[in-house]
Amino acid sequence: MRYSSIFSIALSLSLIVGTAESFAQNSLSVKPGAERVEYNPMIFGAFLEHFDNQVYGGVFSPGSPLADEDGFRKDVIEAVKEMKVPIVRWPGGCFVSAYHWKDAVGPDRQSVWDKAWQVEDPNTFGTDEFVKWCRKVGCEPFICTNAGTGTMEEMSDWVEYCNQTVGKFARQRAANGHPEPFNVKYWSIGNENWGMHELGEKSSAEWGPLVTESAKLMLSADKNIKLFAAALPSHDWTYPLLKKAGYLLDYVSIHGYWVWHDPSKTFLDCMMTTEDPEGSISKTIDILKEAGYDGKIKIAFDEWNLRGWYHPGIGDLKRGYDYAARRENDIASTYTMADAVFSACFLNTCLRHSDVVDIACISPITNTRGPIFVHPEGIVRRTTFYTMKMYANDLLPYLVPVDAKVGTITLKDDSTAVLDMILTTDKDGRKYVCAVANKDPEKDIALSVDFKGMGVKVPKKVSAKVLSGRSADDYNDIGDEHVRPFGTTLYVKDGTVSIPAHSVTFLFIE
């Protein structure tokens, strides 16, 4: 049994037998004899789609005084570097299911009608620009291919264009000013092709054979690439995919959004969704095991966010889209401490399952629901920006298996663990960083920490970094970016630390 599963069992048992009131203490203890695991920092990745102002007016604004010589927003590049984003998935998303990459390379580019989002795309940001942007920010490019209206050969040609040294498309890349291969390692076959909202929707019977033949062609262009395929935490979809194409795949891709456009949703409403990602991951793991790919194929949670994008009309082409409503994604007051705390819980869940979950991509990186809001005069770092930055920069590289005894908070007939925690350590096991999300909107929560189990003398105080706000509904806006992490000292009494309300708190222990 994996330690991540053991953690989940321990946490589940604690929720069955107690509440926040009945527990004298919430506690975190090191699991005796369990081996620590080195996780993949690709879990802190991101996603970029040609939707509304994510690309044009987001990462790419030729002519802007804030753009560099290639048209990339310099302030966005610096912010993405600050987040230490390791991988970015592009160009979609729903957009990719009618996207033809050959229209957006070379000097002669024609604008096209974007069938997914029903706007004109100028094709001025294509494969060459995406790879160049990734190199500037220091992340790995991750390309999602058109398995909707595209062909298997079109996917393979794209790999050839990016990675080959010989052949028609390698010569085309060189003629476009890139003599050396891009060496794009990560490639996904399709995006949400299981859904009726997707152009080029496929049935489960169609999907496995299409993925198989696409993968064979793509591997013929570069045998060293890592291949993903659109999947679901659903036996009916993913099991047939694995039985047919699993031998060619490195990852299955799953997605998750848990709160849709509803201004009445409170901080606690959002907190009641924080354990849902665990269900998606666990179901997918069970399918991998049943299909015989346990330990062979990993999970990429390559689109995730608390809030789904607001785009009324998707999937209802006769109704048409409400374009103006898309701007409601940019309302600053939407992105509160609820988003920051949810994101911490999501990342904790992925890290607890890091023997299987290898990559995750917050969706998107800029604008819409992203951690970076871009406007003509600058950017705003939303609350989620700081959660992502803390996890990518401040955690240590090894996950320590723990047992947690955690009380609950309730909302009507629903409940959730009041704290969500992970513990990380360095190579020598001498330093520790404990990441704790407090889901209570108002109360600080006492946490008993097993310092002795870490081989550390119980201290009188610990250094900490706290991301919180003046209230659970606090947010950042243009000219008022006051919700940001701050360093502090938390005092320890009888091994117990007080975790601030509605916060993401890192404890630095040595």
Salt bridges, closest charged atoms under 4 A:
ASP52 OD1 - ARG327 NH2 2.98
ASP68 OD2 - LYS136 NZ 2.63
GLU69 OE2 - LYS136 NZ 3.55
ASP70 OD1 - LYS132 NZ 3.48
ASP70 OD2 - LYS136 NZ 2.67
ASP75 OD2 - ARG73 NH2 2.79
GLU78 OE2 - LYS81 NZ 3.76
GLU82 OE1 - ARG381 NH2 3.05
GLU82 OE2 - LYS389 NZ 2.90
ASP121 OD2 - HIS50 ND1 2.92
ASP128 OD2 - HIS178 NE2 3.81
GLU129 OE2 - ARG109 NH2 2.92
GLU154 OE2 - HIS100 ND1 2.78
ASP157 OD2 - LYS102 NZ 2.91
GLU192 OE1 - HIS197 NE2 2.72
GLU192 OE2 - HIS255 ND1 2.59
GLU198 OE1 - HIS197 NE2 3.45
GLU213 OE1 - LYS216 NZ 3.11
GLU275 OE2 - LYS439 NZ 4.00
GLU278 OE2 - HIS353 NE2 2.99
GLU290 OE2 - HIS235 NE2 3.14
ASP294 OD1 - ARG2 NH2 2.35
ASP302 OD2 - ARG89 NE 3.82
ASP302 OD1 - HIS255 NE2 2.69
GLU303 OE2 - ARG89 NH1 3.06
GLU303 OE2 - HIS255 ND1 3.71
GLU328 OE1 - HIS261 NE2 3.02
ASP330 OD2 - ARG327 NE 3.65
ASP339 OD2 - ARG307 NE 2.68
ASP355 OD2 - ARG2 NE 2.36
ASP358 OD1 - LYS298 NZ 3.74
GLU377 OE1 - HIS375 ND1 3.81
ASP394 OD2 - LYS465 NZ 2.81
ASP403 OD1 - LYS31 NZ 3.56
ASP420 OD1 - ARG352 NH1 2.90
ASP474 OD2 - ARG470 NE 3.38
ASP474 OD1 - HIS482 NE2 2.91
ASP480 OD1 - HIS482 ND1 2.92
GLU481 OE2 - ARG484 NH2 3.26
